[in-house]
Amino acid sequence: MKVVIQRVKKASVSVNQKDVGSIKRGYLLLVGFDQGDRPDLLSPMLNKICQLKLFPDDQGRFAHSIIEVSGELLIVSQFTLSAELKKGKKPSFTRAMDPVEAESLYTRFVDLSRQTGISTQTGIFGELMQVSLQNDGPVTILMDSRELFPSLYQPGSG
């Protein structure tokens, strides 16, 4: 599971020129799933996102979490995070999870997010979306579950 976190002043997503989700201050999360990602990754990844101190204090240092600033989340599915670029000029997506499985994990991730009490908006899984944002900082962080939680990928770990 890969998540790109962008701290934003505002962000929105539209499908067919129709707004489907928008937030003010918070995080735009671009979320992609690779083959081998499992449901037990969702909660640790979300907890890490919620606890990250990416909002500034009065001196401009990272000091506050999204929960502490009452921020919002806009979660957008992004299978292209699975792109492999080793060969040729076109990306390969052979690592990407099957869309049916990925949609199930995406939906569960969104549900878990809503259970935190953080205001959560989404795009529409599998649709061609236009995402607009005003990046704050800019602050952009890449999270990879295989790096953060390698034990969850070990045989017999779930």
For each residue, the residues with C-beta under 8 A, 3 or more apart:
1: 31 32 33 34 37 41 42 45 105 144 145
2: 31 32 33 34 81 82 142 143 144 145
3: 29 30 31 32 45 49 142 143
4: 29 30 78 81 140 141 142 143
5: 27 28 29 49 52 54 139 140 141 142 143
6: 11 27 28 29 30 133 135 138 139 140
7: 26 27 54 55 135 136 137 138 139 140
8: 11 23 25 26 27 28 74 133 134 135 136
9: 24 25 134 135 136
10: 22 23 24 25 133 134
11: 6 8 22 23 26 28 74 131 132 133 134
12: 19 21 22 23 74 131 132 133
13: 19 20 21 22 74 76 121 122 123 129 130 131 132
14: 17 18 19 20 129 130 132
15: 18 20 123 124 127 128 129 130
16:
17: 14
18: 14 15
19: 12 13 14 22
20: 13 14 15 122 123 124 129
21: 12 13 74 121 122 123
22: 10 11 12 13 19 74 121
23: 8 10 11 12 26 28 72 73 74 119 121
24: 9 10 72
25: 8 9 10 69 71 72 136
26: 7 8 11 23 66 71 72 73 74 118 119
27: 5 6 7 8 49 54 66 71 72 73 74
28: 5 6 8 11 23 74 76 131 133
29: 3 4 5 6 49 73 74 75 76
30: 3 4 6 76 78 81
31: 1 2 3 75 76 77 78 81 106 109
32: 1 2 3 77 78 79 80 81 82 96 102
33: 1 2 37 79 82 96 97 101 102 105 106
34: 1 2 37 82 95 96 97 146
35: 95 96 97 98
36: 153
37: 1 33 34 41 97 105 145
38: 41 152 158
39: 42 105 108
40: 43 44 152 158
41: 1 37 38 44 45 145 149 152
42: 1 39 45 46 105 108 109 112
43: 40 46 47 112
44: 40 41 47 48 145 148 149 152
45: 1 3 41 42 48 49 109 143 145 148 149
46: 42 43 49 50 109 112 113 116
47: 43 44 50 51
48: 44 45 51 52 143 148
49: 3 5 27 29 45 46 52 66 143
50: 46 47 65 66 67 116 118
51: 47 48 65 67
52: 5 48 49 65 66 141
53: 62 63 64 65
54: 5 7 27 62 64 65 66 139 141
55: 7 62 63 64 65 66 68 69 71
56: 59 60 61 62 63 64
57: 60 61 63 64
58:
59: 56
60: 56 57
61: 56 57
62: 53 54 55 56
63: 53 55 56 57
64: 53 54 55 56 57 68 69
65: 50 51 52 53 54 55 68 69
66: 26 27 49 50 52 54 55 69 71 73 118
67: 50 51 70 71 116 118
68: 55 64 65
69: 25 55 64 65 66
70: 67
71: 25 26 27 55 66 67 118
72: 23 24 25 26 27 118 119 120 121
73: 23 26 27 29 66 113 118 119 120 121
74: 8 11 12 13 21 22 23 26 27 28 29 120 121 122 123
75: 29 31 106 109 110 113 120 121 122 123
76: 13 28 29 30 31 122 123 129 131
77: 31 32 102 103 106 123 125 126
78: 4 30 31 32 81
79: 32 33 82 93 96 97 99 102
80: 32 83 91 93
81: 2 4 30 31 32 78
82: 2 32 33 34 79 93 95 96 97
83: 80 91 92 93
84: 87 91 92 93 94 95
85: 91 92
86: 92
87: 84 92
88: 92
89:
90:
91: 80 83 84 85
92: 83 84 85 86 87 88 95
93: 79 80 82 83 84 96
94: 84
95: 34 35 82 84 92
96: 32 33 34 35 79 82 93 102
97: 33 34 35 37 79 82 101 102 105
98: 35 101 102
99: 79 102 103 126
100: 103 104
101: 33 97 98 104 105
102: 32 33 77 79 96 97 98 99 105 106 125
103: 77 99 100 106 107 125 126
104: 100 101 107 108
105: 1 33 37 39 42 97 101 102 108 109
106: 31 33 75 77 102 103 109 110 125
107: 103 104 110 111 125
108: 39 42 104 105 111 112
109: 31 42 45 46 75 105 106 112 113
110: 75 106 107 113 114 120 122
111: 107 108 114 115
112: 42 43 46 108 109 115 116
113: 46 73 75 109 110 116 118 120
114: 110 111 118 120
115: 111 112
116: 46 50 67 112 113
117:
118: 26 50 66 67 71 72 73 113 114
119: 23 26 72 73
120: 72 73 74 75 110 113 114
121: 13 21 22 23 72 73 74 75
122: 13 20 21 74 75 76 110
123: 13 15 20 21 74 75 76 77 127 129 131
124: 15 20 127 129
125: 77 102 103 106 107
126: 77 99 103
127: 15 123 124
128: 15
129: 13 14 15 20 76 123 124
130: 13 14 15
131: 11 12 13 28 76 123
132: 11 12 13 14
133: 6 8 10 11 12 28
134: 8 9 10 11
135: 6 7 8 9 138 139 140
136: 7 8 9 25 139
137: 7 140
138: 6 7 135
139: 5 6 7 54 135 136
140: 4 5 6 7 135 137
141: 4 5 52 54
142: 2 3 4 5
143: 2 3 4 5 45 48 49 148
144: 1 2 147 148
145: 1 2 37 41 44 45 148 149 152
146: 34 149 150 153
147: 144 150
148: 44 45 48 143 144 145
149: 41 44 45 145 146 152 153
150: 146 147 153 154
151: 154 157
152: 38 40 41 44 145 149 157 158
153: 36 146 149 150 157
154: 150 151 157
155:
156:
157: 151 152 153 154
158: 38 40 152
